[in-house]
Amino acid sequence: MTDRKVNPEPADGKLLVLLQGLGAVSTTVIAGVDLWRRGLSKPVGSLVEMGTIRLGRRDNPEFRPIRDLVPLTPSDDIEFAAWYIIAANGYDSAKNAGVLTPEHLEAAGDALRKVEPMKGAHNPDTVRRLDATNALDTSLSKRAQADALRQNIKDAMAKAGATRAVSVMIMSTEVYQEPCEIHESLEAFESALDADHAAITPTQLYAYACLREGVPFANGTPNMALQTPAFQELAKETNMPIAGRDLKTGQTMMKTALGPAFKARMLGVEGWFSTNILGNRDGEVLDDPDAFKSKEKTKGGVLDSIFQPELYPDLYENYYHKVRINYYPPRGDEKEGWDNIDIFGWLGYKMQIKVDFLCRDSILAAPIVYDLALFMDLARRSKWRGTQEWLSFYFKEPMAAPGAYAQHDLFKQLEKLQNTLRYLGGEELINHLGLDYFGSDLYAD
Ligand SMILES: NC(=O)c1ccc[n+]([C@@H]2O[C@H](COP(=O)([O-])OP(=O)(O)OC[C@H]3O[C@@H](n4cnc5c(N)ncnc54)[C@H](O)[C@@H]3O)[C@@H](O)[C@H]2O)c1
C-alpha cells in the first residue's frame, strides 16, 4: 500500500449530471444509462463500468474492477439535466438525432422525456445554422445570463434531490475564437462580464456558472472556455476540477493509437490525410468554416506531440497532416472516417496504410461522457482542483500541467489514468520495470 495522501470521500447521495446541449451525444448517454441500469443492455465502452485494473505482481495478480477500487457514484444515483436551445425534451431530441433504434428509443422513452430542456445561453453569431427556440433572451446582459444559469443549477439540484452535480459540456461547436485580454485573469473576466463584453460566449457563461456553483466542469467540445488563465484561476478559487477539451472518439482515437506504434518502431511518416463524412447536426454546424476551424485545431495538434519532429527530423520533419470534415446528410450520425497514411521504413522504402472507420459518433462518445462525469465527481471528492491531467485519455486536445506538454499517446494516457486510480485507491503504482521477477537469475556471474 502507498502512503495515501488522498482519501476520496464516499459518493453518498445523488449526483446530477448537467449537460450543455441535449443533442445526439447527450440523449445517447441518457438512454444508454437508463437501458443498462435496467438490465436491457451493457455499458460497452465505459471504462468505469467494464474496466479492471491489475493490482500486484504479474505472478500473483488481482484484477480488480475499477468500481471496487475507488468510490464511484452508483449508476442508480445518477440524474440528468440539460440546457438546450431547442424546445424539445430528451425523447423528441433523441428521435430527431436518429442515433437510436425505435426499440431503444421507446424502451428509454420515460428517462428521455424526464429531461426537460432548461433555457440555454445562446449567441447566434457563435453557433450559427441553428434555429434557437428555447434560449435565454439575448437582450439580457451576460451577467444576468450567468445568474440565470446559476439559478438553473440550484433548481435542478433541488428537483433531483442531488447532493452533488458535475457538468460535461456537449453542445455545438462555437466559431473559432482566440483568447483575448478578458481571459487573462479572473478579475478581467468578471469585469468583462459586468461590462457585457462581446468576447464572452455561451460556453464561457456555462463554465463560469458551473464553477461558481461548485460544479466540476469537463469540456467535451472544441470550445476554448477552460483553456485560459481566467478559468484556471476560477477553478482554483472555487476548488473545482476542470478537464478538456473535445472528446477523443473515432478518428483521433485511431490516430493516437496508430501514431505511437509507428513512432515506437521508428518508422517515418511522410503524410497523414484524414477525411470524414457525417450528416448529423454536429456535421451541419461544423460545415460553417469558422466552427470547423475550432475542430481543426483540436484534431490537428495531435500528431506533432506524438512524432516530435524536432527530435526526429529524419522521420517526421515536414510530414504533411491534413484533416477534413464534410457534411454529408445521407450518413446521419454514422460517420465514415477515412485515413491515408504514407509511411517509410528501412532504406526509405515507402508504404501506405488505409483506415476506413465506419463508426457511429454518438455511440463512441456516450460512454466517454459517462466516465468523465463519474471521474470528475471522484476528483472533487478527492479534493483535487484545477486541470485533471489524468483524464487526458478522453480528450483530443488534453489540458496539461502548467509548462508541461500534453500527452497524446492513448496508451500512455491509459497508464496514467490507471496509476491515478491505483493511487486514489491506496494501492501500489505499477512502473512496468519488472526486474524483480527474475531475482538473482538475471545477473550474470
Ligand atoms: N460525437 C462525437 O464523437 C463527438 C466527439 C467529440 C466532440 N463532439 C462534440 O460534441 C458536441 C455535441 O455533438 P452532438 O453530435 O451531440 O451534436 P448535436 O448537434 O446533436 O447536439 C448539440 C446540441 O447543442 C445544442 N446547442 C447549441 N448551442 C447551445 C447552447 N448555447 N446551449 C445549449 N445547447 C446548445 C444544439 O441545439 C445541438 O442540438 C459537438 O460540439 C461535437 O463537436 C462530439
The ligand as an ORCA input file, in Angstrom:
! r2SCAN-3c Opt
* xyz 0 1
  N     -19.952     12.576    -31.249
  C     -18.657     12.612    -31.154
  O     -17.977     11.636    -31.438
  C     -18.005     13.848    -30.654
  C     -16.654     13.785    -30.376
  C     -16.016     14.905    -29.895
  C     -16.713     16.060    -29.686
  N     -18.020     16.119    -30.012
  C     -18.662     17.406    -29.832
  O     -19.781     17.273    -29.025
  C     -20.718     18.288    -29.363
  C     -22.078     17.675    -29.487
  O     -22.103     16.714    -30.508
  P     -23.510     16.104    -30.967
  O     -23.219     15.109    -32.020
  O     -24.316     15.732    -29.808
  O     -24.141     17.386    -31.674
  P     -25.683     17.810    -31.774
  O     -25.704     18.908    -32.786
  O     -26.564     16.634    -31.996
  O     -26.010     18.354    -30.331
  C     -25.525     19.562    -29.840
  C     -26.700     20.402    -29.482
  O     -26.238     21.545    -28.770
  C     -27.251     22.500    -28.929
  N     -26.717     23.800    -28.600
  C     -26.042     24.664    -29.407
  N     -25.727     25.772    -28.736
  C     -26.201     25.621    -27.480
  C     -26.188     26.418    -26.328
  N     -25.613     27.611    -26.368
  N     -26.765     25.937    -25.215
  C     -27.360     24.721    -25.188
  N     -27.416     23.932    -26.257
  C     -26.846     24.359    -27.388
  C     -27.711     22.398    -30.340
  O     -29.041     22.723    -30.441
  C     -27.460     20.938    -30.678
  O     -28.655     20.237    -30.847
  C     -20.177     18.960    -30.604
  O     -19.506     20.147    -30.267
  C     -19.202     17.957    -31.127
  O     -18.203     18.547    -31.914
  C     -18.696     15.036    -30.451
*
